[in-house]
Amino acid sequence: MTLPHLTENNWNTLGGRPILNIQQRIQRRLEEDRYTFHVGTDSKSYKDHTVVTTTICFRENGSGALVAYQRNKVDNFTNIAERLIHETLVSIEAAFMVQDITGTPPTVHSDINTKESALSNRSMSVIMGMVNGMGFPVKVKPNAWAADIADMFTR
């Protein structure tokens, strides 16, 4: 699968060290047979660009998660719905990459708030439909911790 929003060799560890081959890293975690796989994306707009950060998280039950992340700059979005759809498309791309290697769909964590007063809530059914329609389970706030980890690296 081509990754028009992600780049193949631009992944880093949580500590900031480059990951030379993300596919091999995913394969190694699969072979260790103790991780579940999760994907999340968040973005932050600046004056002349938006930073989009995607995480692939390898969660070991009771022991936290190992994280690979990628940051990319894109043009600013015109509204929040456009931004949330872009985040979702990037997460779906990463999820397909993980699924191609593991044979199992990872959980996609979406930066959508379940509170009706939140602006992102208006896009919840669209975003959840996109993710579920592609065959991936989805988590939203407050349970979307992989998107929260991505948020740490958008700044």
Secondary structure, DSSP 8 states (H G I E B T S, - for coil): ---SSS-TT-EEETTS-EES-HHHHHHHHHHHT--EEEEEEEEEE-SS-EEEEEEEEEEETTTEEEEEEEEEEE---SSHHHHHHHHHHHHHHHHHHHHHHHSS--EEEEEEE-STTSGGGGGHHHHHHHHHHTT--EEEETS-HHHHHHHHT--
